[in-house]
Amino acid sequence: SSELAQDPAVSVALGQTVRITCQGDSLRNYYASWYQQKPGQAPVLVFYGENNRPSGIPDRFSGSTSGNTASLTITGAQAEDEADYYCNSRDNSGDHRVFGTGTKVTVL
Amino acid sequence: QVELQESGPGLVKPSETLSLTCTVSGDSISGYYWSWIRQPPGKGLEWIGYIYYGGRTDCNPSLKSRLTISLDRSKNLFSLKLISVTAADTAVYFCAREKVDTTMVWYFDLWGRGTLVTVSS
């Protein structure tokens, strides 16, 4: 089982705000990166570190970290944001990469 | 424009070896970490391992005894070999480029499209 825990599923009304969380002890020492994956497609990096959004990613995606929890927030969710979201960071030893369990976001 | 392309057999028999290659186009393989990540059907992502362009490797402890990752600088590609496969190794296999920024944040910025490998007799 992953050392980074995510809620399996969340839903959000169109235009509203949703926060996706990722919990793990390693997050006290290492930043997370976040990936969006739509069905049949490769994951896409949407946010990483303290405050980094790749070029081309809408500014409605933002991230934060507090203690052992990293969060990805979508402010004003759009229909195209419906996807699976995964966090990634280090395992508890700090030696290896590990993905979170994934959160399915449904936009109502 | 940098692109990654996975290639290899789509079907492997149980107990045999799974071999995949990721060809990097549009940029040199030098200076980055190159990773393999897989996703069993209907499940989440699993980090397999990486190779640094200088040759250093690391991998998921659960796969360490069966896994080899190598790199060919002359052909600008890197490869994965997983021995003694079982049905549990059936997955979409992705290759990805990993970068680290000045604040020591690691992230996968480029991904291949992925290739489905089925382990079945």
Interface residues (C-beta under 8 A of the other chain):
Chain A: S2 Y30 Y31 S33 Y35 Q37 Q41 A42 P43 V44 L45 Y48 G49 E50 N52 P54 Y86 N88 S89 R90 D95 H96 R97 V98 F99 G100 T101 G102
Chain B: S35 I37 G44 L45 E46 W47 Y50 D58 C59 N60 P61 F94 D101 T103 M104 V105 W106 Y107 F108 D109 W111 G112 R113 G114
